[in-house]
Amino acid sequence: MKISALLTSAGINIGLCVLFLSLYSVLRKQPANVRVYFGRRISEEHSRLREAFILERFVPSTGWIVKALRYTEEELLAAAGLDAVAFNRMLVFSIRIFSLAALLCVFGILPLHYYGKNILHSRIPSEDLDIFTIGNVEVRSRWLWVHCLVLYIISGVACILLYLEYRHIARLRLLHLKRATPNPGQFTVLVRGIPKITKESCSSAVDDFFTKYHGSSYLFHQVVYKVGKVQKIMTGAKKACRKLKHFTDTTVDQSCKAITYRCCLCGASSNSFHLLPTDEVVPSRGKADLDDSSLNMDNEECAAAFVFFKTRYGALVASDVLQTSNPTKWVTDPAPEPNDVYWSNIWLPYKQLWIRRIATLLGSIVFMLLFLAPVTFINGLSQLDQLQKRLPFLNGILKQPHHMVQLITGYLPSVILQIFLYSVAPIMMLFSTLEGPVSHSERKRSACCKVLYFLIWNVFFVNVVSGTVLKQLDFFSSPKDIPVQLAKVIPGQASFFITYVLTSGWASLSSELMQLFGLIYNFIRKYVLRMKEDTEFVPSFPYHTEVPKVLLFGLLGFTCSVLAPLILPFLLVYFFLGYVVYRNQLLNVYRTRYDTGGLYWPIIHNTVIFSLVLTQIICLGVFGLKVSPVAAGFTIPLIIFTLLFNQYCRTRLLPLFSTFPAQNLIDMDREDELSGRMEHIHQRLHTAYCQFPDSEDIQLEEIRTVGNDEDVGGCSSGGSNGKETLQEQQQPRRDLSHPTLKGLPVSRLQNAVRCVTFLIRLQKRGLS
């Protein structure tokens, strides 16, 4: 790729970023979009946006950037939780380490690459991008020690910063444990694999077992029932039927006029509801009412239960020890927070989980292998000769002026790849759901790992392999030669990685800020369907897509820093812009319903260590190709030191993320007992985990239908004699009746529909 093609791609993305940022600064000020751009603040802080017409609302501004940077880490922690702080610290770490790498590599290594060979240089825009990579350095060059020194500096500083961030997140996690509001999950244990006894119910078995073996700390328990998709639909239908059973005994006032609705799309009138004469309404008081017993939820107990303990330490001991000699029975795990429970998977048989995990693992691998074909095809589009072979219909365009060719080869491949990658996250989330996680956060964290592995394999390794190696040799024929082969091909793939950063990085951040899907949904809901705003639904932050994306860019930055340093300025712009954009989104848009307590940080740490070791292995292969034994010899100890550092972090800090220290839990228990809060906490545990939140009666709002402009309180008699009985005066009749549902008033039908809608919304909120 020529530098001019790279500049063309950069110019397009810079223009899109400026356009989207300007549009965002205007759209966020409009009252109609307040729930799109301030969903969290409205739902939690109950703030409102002024609706007065002022010119400032239509002028782009940068005030939102200043506001996003003004918030402290404590305010971010209080507003979005510890996971948001861990994500923010990942961006801070990336900014720090790649600022140093850009300073060293751009001003120290890039000139060595440009003047590495004695060739006649043309104007920089006409130069090929390979001139700025390590491939342009002579064999046995005496300047390769500079690359080794820079590699040492980057690796050492990265390890120091990584340790400081790891320790900081671990300290915040312990503070998160001691938060003001006690977490019911700290007193609760999830028990699965409960053995079935024919003469005893599951509830009695749980009570007998924990009374016998954990009598000093056991408090009470709550059995989990089977609630699959069919059970949820049946429960909603029974609730709607229970609400409808008393609707058939209502008569209709003949004076009321039919309500005319206007279509939101074409403007045509609809007059589908008509009045019926009262003599046509068949009295239904004599009919047998629906039997309430037939509507009771016939839930079936499953082999799982929440067991509550008197102290946090008692719950910790019960969750960590092996309960019986059979590890598949009476399996205990720390219970998730009440808002984090994924009820659809808790009732799954414990013995079935290992089969599900193997099946989803195989499915993920097959999906990754199937994705090889489009990635290989897309990567070939960055080369002009391959583009003419694979897309012959573009021959006419490719014969156009040179700037059109630059646009296609420099921008088209990464855009097509980005479109394909949009399907990855939903599929990986589906696989993670089928694994059987018991919490929403566990499901999202599992999907995060799957998406991360997928991106590293397909975007990095497959692009490297398909771009160059498959044409020359079998890449995996000799595993010991893999570092050498990676060293050969990665510099040649730097052009694709840079354009990928531009399209998937810069443009995706602008799209994230704009909330295009939220804007479209809000417009259709308000102006096409004419529906009221859903004040309850506020999206949660998609950690399973954003964490892998940032870590992938970090991998590209580490591996290309020494080999192709021209990528570093583009990465720095991405991290700086991402720091501002993500802080704004976490503080204003996304709502935190559940928090893992910073459990994403071990994933971040392991990925950074993998990136460092992979970079060092690739540089070892490069130094071997360039016949520099001194540089190669000094790289081997660096790999060993990095692995030892990782082992130290796993021993010193990782255990704090797998469980909580008993010392802290005992101190918290003693403090609650001395202050008298423990009894209040025990009372709250009885209502903490509610499996059927919709089982209670739903209070429906009263719907008033006004007959005409003269009578607001009720319907006038119209052409009747105007006489009303005392009963009619006390109970005004305002209901309309549908012609095909005799005796069923329209307003109460609307109540029933709203009841069902409320149930569906609860289901959706439970699945988010």
N, C-alpha and C positions, 0 to 999 in steps of 0.2 A: 504494500500500500504506500502511496505517495503521501508526503506531508500535506500537500494541498487537499487530498481527499480526507485526511484526518481533520484538517481545519474546517472543511466543509461540514463534516458531521458535527464537530464541536459548535460551529456557528448555528446550525439548525437547532441543536439542543439548547444552546444559550437563548436563542430567540423564543423557543417554547417555554423555557423556565421563566423568562421575563414576562411573557404574556400571561402565563398561569398565575404567577405571583401577583401581577397587577389586577387580574380578574378576581383573585381571592381577596385582596385587600378591599375591593369594592363590594363583592357579594356578601362578605361577612358582616357588613354594616346594614344590610337590608333586613327589615323586620320579618319578611317572609321566609328567610333562610336561617333564622335564629336557632331553630332546633337542629339544623344540620351542622352548624359550626360551633354551637355552644350547648350541646346536648348534656354533657356532664354537669356543667355549671347550673343549668336550669333544673335538672333533676335533683341535684344535691344541695345547691346553694339557693335555689328558688329565686334566681336573679332574672331580671327582665331587661329588654332592650327598648329604648325609647323609639317611638314611631313618628316623631315629628319630622316634617320635611326640611332637611337642611342640605346645603350644597356639599358639605363634607362627606356625606354618604356616597357620593358618586365620583370622588376624587381618590385615585390610588395613593396609598400611604405606606409607611414602614413602621407605624406605631406598634403593630402586632409583634414585630421582631424584638423591639425594646421590651415589651411586656413579657415575652417568652424568656428573655435572658435575665429579667429582673428577679424572677422567682428563685428562692434558695432551695437547696437540697431538702431541707426540713419541710418546706411547703410542698415540694413535689412528693415527698414521702407521705405527708398527711392527705394529699389530694388523690394520688394514684397508687400508692402502695409500694412495697419493697421491690416488686418485680420491675416497676417503672424506674426506680433508682438504679437497679442493676443494669437495665438496658441503657440508661443515661450514662452510667460509668463506663460501659463498653464503648460508647461513642467518644467519651473523654479520653480513654486509653488510646483509641485509634488516632485521635487528633494529635496527641502528644508524640506517640511513637513514629507516626508517618510525617510529622513536621520535622523531626530529627532526621529521618531517612531521606526526605526530600532535600533537606539542606546539605547532607553529606553526598548524596548520590547525584543530584543535579549539578552541583558545583564541583564535585570531586571526581566522579566516575564518568559522567556524560561527556566531558571533553576528551577523556581518554578513549572512549568509544568512537567519537567522531573523527579523531585524528589517529586511530589505531593502525590504519594501513596507509601507505603512501600512494594515494589515488587522487585524481583531479576531481575536486568537489565543484558541483554546480550551485545554483541558487537554492537556498534551503527549502522553499516550497516545492521544488522539483526533485528533491532528494527522496530516496526510498527510506522507509522507516527502519529497515535493517541496519542502516548506517549508524543508528544511535543505540544499537544493542551490542552485547559482548561478542556477537558473531563477527564484528568488524575488527576485533583485536587480533594481532598476530600471534601465531604459535610461539611459545617460549618468550613471551613478552616479559620484560623486566618490571612492568607496571602492575602485574597481577597481585602483588602483595597489597596494593591499595584496596583491591576488592576484598581480600581476606581480612584486612584491618577493619574496613567498614562493616563487614559481616559480623565480626566480633563485637563491635560497638552496638550495632542494632540488636543483636541477640542479647547482650548483657543488659542494656537499658530496658528491653522488652521484658526480661525476666524480673528485673527490679520493680518496674511499674506494675507488672502482673501480680506480684506478691503483695504490694501495697494495696492494690484494689481488692484482692482476695481477702486480705485481713480486714479491710474497711467494710466490705459486704458482710463478713462473718460477725463483726461487731454490731452492725445494724440489725442482723438477724436475731442476735441475743436481745437487743433492745426491742425488737418487734415482738419477742416472746413476752416481755414485761409491759405490754401496752395497757392502757388504762382499762379498756373494756375486756373482761375475761373471755377467752375463747372457749366455747363449749367443747370443741374438738380436743382440747387438752385433757378433759375429764372422760373422754369417750374412747372406746375401742370397738372396731368393727370385727365381728366374729363371723367366719364363713366355714363351710364344711361341717356344719352341725349334723351329727349322725341322727338318723331317723329311728325313733322308737315307736313300735306299733301301738302300744297302749298309752302313750304319752305324747302330748303336743310338743311342738318345737319350743314354745314359750316355757313350758314346765321344765324341759330338758336344760335350757339355758339357765333358768333360775336355780335348779338343783346343782348344776356343775359349778357355777361361780359362787354359790353359797358355800359349797363344800371346800373348794380349793382357793378361793379368794374372799373368804367370809369377812375378814377384817377391813377390807377396802371396797367390797362390792356394794353398790347402792341399789340399782334397779336396771331393767333392760327394756328394749323396744324391738319387737320382731319386725322383720321386713317382709312385705308381701309382693307377690308377682304382679308387676305392672308393665306388661309389654305394650306394644302399639294397639293391639286389639282391645286389651283391658282399658286403655285410656279412652279409646273411642266409645266403648260400651259405658264407661263411667260418665262421659260427657252426655251421651244419649239419655241415660237414666236421669241425670240432673235436669235436662231439658224436658223430659217426659213428666217429671215430678212438678215442674213449673207449669206445664200445659194442662195438667189433669183437671184443674178447677176453672178452665177458661170456657167450658161449654155451657155454663149456666148463666150467661150474660145476655141480656136483650139489647136492642138497638134503639136509639132515639131517631125517629124519622125526620126530625127537623134538621139534622146535621147534613151539610152538603158534602159531596164527594171532594176529596182532596186531589188537586191536579199538580203533578210533578212535571218539571221540564228537564229534558235530557241534556246532559252536560256536553255532549258531542255535537249533535245535530240541531238542538234547540226545539225539537218537536215535543208536544204535550202528551202526557200519559194520563189516562183516566181509568185505570184498571180496577179501582176499588169503588163499588157501588153500594147504595143503600138497599136493604131488603125489608120488606114489610114485616111487621112484628108477628103477624099471624103465620108467617112462613118459618119462623124460628121455632124449632122443636124444643120444648122444654126438656132439660136434661137432668133435672134434679132427681128424678126417679131412677136414673141410670146408676148402675153400680160403679162406684169409684174404683180407680186403679188401686190395686192392693199395694200398700207401701212395702209389704214384705217381699213382693216380687221385684221391687226396685232396689232392694238393699244390695250393697256391693258384696258379691260372693268372692272375696279375695282369698287366695290360697297362701298359706304360710310357706315360705321357702327357707332353705338352710342357711340363713344369714340373720344377724341381729346386731343392734347397737347396744353395747353394754356400758353403763355409766358407773363411775367410781367416785369415791368420796374425795380423793385427792388426785392431783396431777401425777404425783409419783406413783401412786397405785396403778393408774392407767398406763404409765410408762413401763412399769415392770410387767404388767399383763400383756402388753403388746410386743415386748421384746423376747420373752421366754417361749420355749416350745412347750405347748400345753400337754400333749400326750406323746406316746411312743410312735404314733402314726402321724407323720407330718402333714398328711392331707386332711386330718380331722381337727376340729377346733382351732382353725388357723386364725390368729389374731394379728391385726395391723392397726396402726394409729388411724383414727377416724378423720376424714376430711372435715373442713368447716361446714356448717349447715348449708350455707349458700353455694358450696362447692360440690355437694353430693350429686352424683349422676345416677339418679334412681333407676334408670332403665337397665343398668348393668349390675346393680348390686345383687339382684336375685339370681344371677347366672350361677350355675353349679361350679364350685371351685375346681373340681376335677376336669372341667371342660376348658379351663383357661389356657392350659399349656398347648392344647390342640389349636385354639384360636390364635395364639401367638405364633406358632409355627406356620399356620396357614397365611396369616397376614405378612409374615416375613417372606414367605415364598411369593406371595402376590406382589409385594414391594419390589423384590428382585426381578420378577418377570416384567413389571412395569418399567423398571429402569432399563432393562435390556431392550424392550420394545421402543423405548425412546431414543435408542442409538440411531435408528434410521433417519428421523428428521434432523437430529443434531449433525450427523455426518453430511446430510444433504445441504443443510444451511451453511455449514462451515465452508463448503466448496464454493459457495456463492461469493465469498470475498476475493476469489481469484477470477480474473476476467476470462481466461480460457475455459475454466470449469463452468462459469456462468453461461457462456455461449452454448456449451454442450447440453446442459441440463435444462435451461429455459430458452429454447430456440426462438420463442415468440418475442424475446427481448432483443433480437439481433438488430431490428430497426432502430430501437432506442439507443443501443450501444454504438451505433454508427453516428450518433448525434455528436455535438461538440464535447470537448473533453470534460467539462464540468458536470455533464449529465452522467458520464461514466463514473466520475468520482462520487457523485451522490449515491448511485446504485451500489457500488462496491464498498463504499465506506459506511453506509447507513442501513441498507436493506437487510443484510444478514442478521444483524443484532436485533432489529425490529421484529423480524419473523420469529426468531428464537424467543423473544420476550412474549409474543402472542401465544406460542406453544406452552410456555412455562406457566401461564395463568391457570392451566388445568391441573397442575401438580398439587397445589395446596389442598383443594377439595378432595382429591383422590386419597392423599395421604391422611387427611382427617378422617375419611371413611375407614381406612385401614386401622387407624388408631382406635376408632370407636368399636370396631369388630374385635379388637384385642380383649375388651372387657374391662376397661379402667373404671374405677369406682368414683372418680371425681372429674369435674370439668378440667381442672388444672392439669391433672395427670394425662388426660386425653390430649390437651393442647401441647403439653411438653413432649409427649411421645410423637405427635405430628411434627413438632419442631425438629426433633432428631432425624426423622425420616426425610423431611424436606431438605435438611442440611446435607445428609449423605447423598441425596439425589443431586443437589446442585454441585457439590464437589465432584461427584463422579461425572455427570453429564456436561456441565459447563466447563470444568477444568480439564479432567483427564481425557474425556471423549473428544473434546475439541482439539486437544493436543495430539491425540493419537490419529484422529480422522483427518486432521489438517495436513500432515506431512508424512507421518511414519508409515501408514498403511501402504503408501506408494512405494516404499523402499525396502522394508523389512518386516518381519513378524515381531511385533513389539514385545510380546511376552514369551518369546522363544527361549530367552536366557534371562532369568530374573536378576542375576548379578550384574547384567548390563543395563538394567532399567535406568539407574542414575545417569549413565552416559547418554542413553538415548533421549531422556528428558532434557539433558543439557543441550543436545543437538537441536531439538525442535521448539522448545519454549521461547527462545528469542524470536523465532519466525512467527510465532502466534501472538506476539505482543500487540500487533495491530488489531486483531479481533478482540482481545481483552480490553483495549482502550475504548473501542467503539461500544463494547458491552457496558462498560462503566458509564459512558455517556447516555445510552438509551435506557438501560435498566436501572441506572443510578439517578442521574439528574432528572430525567423525564418522569420516572416513577415517584420521586419525591414531590414533584410538582402536582402530579395526579393525586397523590395521597393528601396533599394540602387542599386541593380543590374539592375532594369528596364528590367525584362525578356521579357515582352511583347513588349517593345520598341525595344529591341535587335533583337528579331525574326522578327518583322515587318520591321525593317531597313535592315536586311539581305535579306529577300524575295524581298523587293522593289529594292534593289541595284543589287543583284547578281542573282536573279531568273527572275524577271520581267524586269530587266535592265531599270528601270525608273529613271528619275532624282530625286534628293532630293527635297522634299516639304519644301521650306524654310519658308513658311507662317504658317504652322501648328505646334504649340508648345502647349502641354497640359497644362491645368491649375491644380492647386493643388486640390486634392480630399478632401476638408474639410468635406464632408458629410460622409466619411468613416473613416478618421483618427481622427477627434475630438471625435466621439462616442467611438472609440477603446481606446483612452487614458483615457477618463472619466470612462469607464468600469474598466480598470485596477486600477484607483483611488478608485472606489467603492470596488473592491476586497481588496485593501490595507487597507482601513479604517475598513471594517467589520472584516477582519482577523487579524488586527494588535494586538489586545488584546487576541483574542481567539486562533489564530494559527499563531504566529509571524514568523514561519519559511518561510513564503511567502515573507517577506519584503526584504531580500537580493536579491532575484530574480527580484522583482519589481524595486529595485534601479538600478540594471544593465540595465533593460529595459529603464528606464527613462533617464539614462545617455547616453546610446547608441542612444535613440530616439532624444535627444537634439542635438547630433552631426549630425545624419543622416538627420533629417528634416531641419536643418539649411543649410546643403549642398544642399539638393534638392530644397529648396526655392530660394537659391541664384543662382543656376546653371541650374536646369532642368526646373522648372515650370515657366510659364509666367502668370503674373497677368493682366487679361483683364478687370476685374471689382472688386470693393472692397465695402464691406458693411459698412466700417467705424468702425469696431470692434464690430459688432452686435452679433458675436459669444460669446462674453464674458458673457452676461446675461445667456446664456444657460450653460456655464461652471460654473458660480456662483451657479445657482439653482441646478445643479447636485451635486456639492460639498456639499451644504447644505443638500440635500436629503441624501447623503452618510453619513454625520455626524449624522443626526437625526436617520437614520436607524441603524447605529452602536450603538448609545446610547440606542435605544429601545431593540436591541438584547442583549446588556450587561445588561440591566435591567432584561430581562428574565433569563439570566445566573445567576445573583446574586439571583434571586428568586429561581431558581433550587438548587443552592448551599446553600440556607437558610442563606443568609447574609443580614439581614434587614438594617444594617447601610449603606452598599455599595449601596443597592437598593434605600434607601431613599435619598442619595446624588446624585443619577443619575437623579432623576426626575427634580430638579432645573436646571441641566445642559441642559436638553432637552428644558426647557422653555427659558433659556438664549440664546440658539442657535436660536430658532424661533424668539425671539425679535431682535437679531442681524440681521437676515435676513430681518425683517420688516424695520429696520432702513436703511439698504442698499437699499431696494426698494423705500423708501421715499427720501433718500438723493442722490442717484447716478443713479438709473434706469431711471428717467425722462430725463437725458442727452442722453440716448440711444434711446429714442422714438421720440425726436424732437430736434431742435437746439434752443438755447436761442435767444430771440428776441434782446437782448442787443448786442450780437455779430454780428448779421446780420445787424442791423442798423448801427453799427460802420463801418462794411465793406462797406455798401452802401455809406456812407458819404465819406469814404476814396477814393472809386472809382470815385465818382462824383467830388471831389476836384482835383484828379490827372488827370481827363479827360479820364479815361479808360472805363467809363460806355457806351459811344457811341460805342466803339469798341466791347464791350461785346454784345451789342444789335445786331450788325451786324453779329456776330458769331452765334447768336441764330437761324438765318434763315437757316443755313445749319447744325445745331447740330444734329437734329433727322431726319435721312434719312431712310425712310421705304423701299425704292427700290434702294439700292446702285448699282444694276446691270442694272438700266434703262438707264444709259448713254452708249454711244458707247464704245465698247471695242477695244482698239488698239491691233491689232494682229501683232506678229513679222513676218518679211519677211522670208520665207523658200526658200532657194536656193538649187536646185538639180543639181549637177554637172554631165554632161553627160559622160566625160572620163577624164583621167589625163591630156590630152593636152589642153583641153579647160576648163579653170576655170571660166571665165567670162560668158560663155554661152555654148550652145550645138553646136557642129560642124556639118557641112553639111553631113559628112560621104560619102555615095555613091551618093549624089546628085551633081548637077553641081556647087554648091558653090555660086550661085548667090542669093543675098538677096535684098529685096526691102528696101527702106528707112524706111518704117514703121517697118519692121522686125528688122532693125538695131537699131532703137530707142527703140523698145519694144521687147527684146529677149523673145522667148517662151521656157520655161523650164519645162512645166508641162507634167505629165503623165496622162493617162486616164484609168479608170477601165473599163473592158470589159462590165460590166452590167450597167454602168452609162455613157452612151454616152455623150460626151461633158463636163463631170464633171472632172476637173483636180484633180489629186491625192494630189498635194501640197495644193490646196485650200480646199480639203476635210479634210486634216490634220488640216488646220486652223479652219475649222468648228468644228472638234472634240475637238481641244484645247479650242475653245470658250465654248462648252458645258461643258467640264471638268472644266473650270474656274467658270462657273455658279454653278456647283455642289459643288465645293470647297467653294464658298461663302455661299451656303446653309448649308454646314456642319459647317462652322465657325459660322454661325448664331445660330445653334443648340447647340453648345458647351457651 
